[in-house]
Amino acid sequence: MKVHIYLNFDGHCEAAFNFYKSVFNRDFEMISHFKDMPDNNNIAEEHKGRVMHVSIPIGENSLLMGSDSIPDFGPPHKIGNNFSVSINLEDKAEGERIFKALSEGGKVTTPMADTFWNAYFGTLVDKFGVNWMVSVE
């Protein structure tokens, strides 16, 4: 079994994923927009540029995926505070780099530090409102 993270945005998915692309030094596995759908007549012109689906590998067996909501299809999705994307690494320097990059323009909630459970750990909310936990074992 694999579990992948799927994030929903209200019009800024592409900006968020370009940011994540730079943080993780990876290319998109796929990106498509609502304008790419063969039958997109029921989508308002101003929403056709929104992301229908994007995915980026962020680890050996992990994908970060996302899309934008379309107001015509229901209320926009809101990033909630009831989950965090957890990144687990083995290299402290790489953990520091990722933590610093993700926190740019966001808010550090727990600075990276050694913990009582023998991990180097920190938490943050990125500039798109996504909660992250970075842990180096």
C-alpha positions in Angstrom: 0.0 0.0 0.0 1.1 3.5 -0.7 -0.4 6.7 0.8 -0.1 9.9 -1.0 -1.0 13.4 0.1 -3.6 15.4 -1.9 -4.0 19.1 -1.3 -6.8 21.3 -2.5 -6.5 25.0 -3.2 -8.7 27.9 -4.2 -6.8 29.2 -7.3 -3.2 29.1 -6.2 -2.3 25.4 -6.6 0.2 26.1 -9.4 2.0 28.7 -7.3 2.1 26.3 -4.3 3.4 23.4 -6.4 6.0 25.6 -8.1 7.2 26.5 -4.6 7.2 22.8 -3.5 9.1 21.9 -6.8 11.9 24.3 -5.8 11.9 23.0 -2.2 12.2 19.4 -3.1 14.3 19.9 -6.2 12.0 17.7 -8.3 10.0 18.2 -11.5 6.3 17.7 -11.9 5.3 14.1 -12.7 2.2 15.6 -14.2 0.3 18.9 -14.4 -2.9 19.6 -16.2 -5.4 22.4 -16.1 -9.2 22.5 -16.5 -8.7 24.0 -20.0 -7.0 20.7 -21.0 -10.3 18.8 -20.5 -11.9 17.7 -23.8 -15.3 18.9 -22.7 -14.7 22.1 -20.6 -17.7 24.1 -21.7 -19.3 23.9 -18.2 -16.2 25.7 -16.7 -16.2 29.5 -16.5 -13.5 31.0 -18.7 -11.7 32.6 -15.6 -11.4 29.2 -14.0 -10.0 27.2 -17.0 -6.4 28.1 -16.0 -6.8 26.5 -12.6 -5.0 23.2 -11.9 -7.1 20.1 -12.4 -4.3 17.8 -11.2 -0.6 18.1 -10.4 1.8 15.6 -8.8 5.4 15.8 -7.7 7.5 13.0 -6.2 8.9 14.1 -2.9 10.5 10.9 -1.8 11.3 7.4 -2.9 7.7 6.2 -2.6 5.8 9.4 -1.9 3.8 11.8 -4.1 2.5 15.2 -3.2 -0.6 15.9 -5.3 -3.0 18.7 -5.6 -5.7 20.6 -7.5 -7.7 23.8 -7.5 -11.4 23.9 -6.6 -13.9 25.3 -9.2 -16.5 27.5 -7.6 -19.1 26.3 -10.1 -18.7 22.8 -8.7 -19.3 23.7 -5.0 -17.7 25.7 -2.3 -13.9 26.0 -2.4 -11.8 23.6 -0.4 -9.9 25.2 2.5 -6.6 24.0 3.8 -7.4 23.0 7.4 -5.3 22.7 10.5 -6.4 19.1 11.2 -3.4 17.5 9.4 0.3 18.0 8.7 2.4 16.8 5.9 5.2 14.9 7.7 8.6 14.7 6.0 11.0 12.1 7.6 14.7 12.2 6.6 18.0 10.7 7.6 20.3 13.7 6.8 20.2 16.6 9.2 21.6 19.1 6.7 18.8 18.1 4.2 16.2 18.4 7.0 17.4 21.9 7.8 17.4 22.9 4.1 13.8 21.7 3.6 12.6 23.2 6.8 14.1 26.6 6.0 12.8 26.5 2.4 9.3 25.5 3.4 9.1 28.2 6.1 10.1 31.0 3.7 7.1 33.4 3.8 5.3 31.1 6.3 5.4 30.7 10.1 7.7 28.5 12.1 5.6 27.0 14.9 8.3 24.8 16.5 11.9 25.5 15.5 14.1 22.6 14.5 15.7 21.1 17.7 16.7 17.9 19.3 13.8 16.2 21.0 13.4 13.7 23.9 12.4 11.0 21.4 15.8 11.2 19.7 14.8 13.1 16.6 15.7 16.5 15.2 12.3 17.9 14.7 10.4 21.1 13.8 7.0 22.3 12.6 5.8 25.1 10.4 2.9 26.5 8.4 4.0 27.4 4.8 2.9 30.5 3.0 0.0 28.6 1.5 -1.4 27.5 4.8 -0.2 23.9 4.8 1.1 22.5 8.0 4.4 20.6 7.8 6.4 18.5 10.3 10.1 17.9 9.4 11.9 15.1 11.3 15.4 13.8 11.1 15.8 10.4 12.7 
